[in-house]
Amino acid sequence: MINLQQLKQLRKARQISNLLGFSSANAYWRMEHGLTPLKADHLHVLAKHLHCSLDSFFLNEEEGDNNE
């Protein structure tokens, strides 16, 4: 059976990769998983594309980091 959710995620990663000027979805995946640093100019592009503020990419100190 085809994993449609996986196909959708791959499509999104490929679209975002292209938007940021990467040649492959792997480059975006590495940024998304913290293996490659995210540059400030990428944040501006993402915020515009996702229709959100730059602040939405940062945790408030009260919220903490849920990834721990």
C-alpha positions as CSV (number, residue, x, y, z in Angstrom):
1,M,0.0,0.0,0.0
2,I,1.2,3.5,-0.8
3,N,1.9,5.8,2.2
4,L,0.1,8.9,1.0
5,Q,1.1,10.9,4.1
6,Q,4.8,10.2,3.3
7,L,4.2,11.4,-0.3
8,K,2.6,14.6,0.9
9,Q,5.5,15.3,3.3
10,L,8.1,14.6,0.6
11,R,6.2,17.0,-1.7
12,K,6.2,19.7,0.9
13,A,9.9,19.2,1.7
14,R,10.7,19.4,-2.0
15,Q,8.6,22.6,-2.4
16,I,10.3,24.3,0.6
17,S,13.7,23.2,-0.6
18,N,13.1,24.8,-4.0
19,L,11.8,27.9,-2.3
20,L,15.0,28.2,-0.2
21,G,17.1,27.6,-3.3
22,F,18.3,24.1,-2.4
23,S,19.0,21.5,-5.1
24,S,17.4,18.7,-3.0
25,A,14.9,18.1,-0.3
26,N,17.6,16.5,1.8
27,A,19.2,19.9,2.4
28,Y,15.9,21.2,3.9
29,W,15.5,18.0,5.9
30,R,18.9,18.5,7.5
31,M,17.9,22.0,8.5
32,E,14.5,20.9,9.8
33,H,16.3,18.3,12.0
34,G,19.0,20.6,13.3
35,L,21.9,19.1,11.5
36,T,22.5,22.2,9.4
37,P,22.1,25.7,10.8
38,L,19.1,27.7,9.6
39,K,20.2,31.1,8.2
40,A,18.4,34.3,8.9
41,D,17.5,34.9,5.3
42,H,15.9,31.5,5.1
43,L,13.7,32.5,8.1
44,H,12.5,35.6,6.2
45,V,11.6,33.5,3.2
46,L,9.8,30.8,5.3
47,A,7.9,33.5,7.2
48,K,6.6,35.1,4.0
49,H,5.7,31.7,2.5
50,L,3.9,30.4,5.6
51,H,2.2,33.8,6.3
52,C,3.6,34.1,9.8
53,S,5.9,36.4,11.8
54,L,9.5,35.8,12.4
55,D,8.7,35.6,16.1
56,S,6.6,32.4,15.5
57,F,9.9,30.5,14.8
58,F,11.2,31.2,18.3
59,L,10.2,29.7,21.6
60,N,9.1,32.0,24.5
61,E,11.2,31.4,27.6
62,E,8.1,30.5,29.5
63,E,7.2,27.8,26.9
64,G,10.6,26.1,27.1
65,D,11.8,23.5,24.6
66,N,9.4,20.7,24.1
67,N,12.1,18.6,22.3
68,E,14.0,17.8,25.5
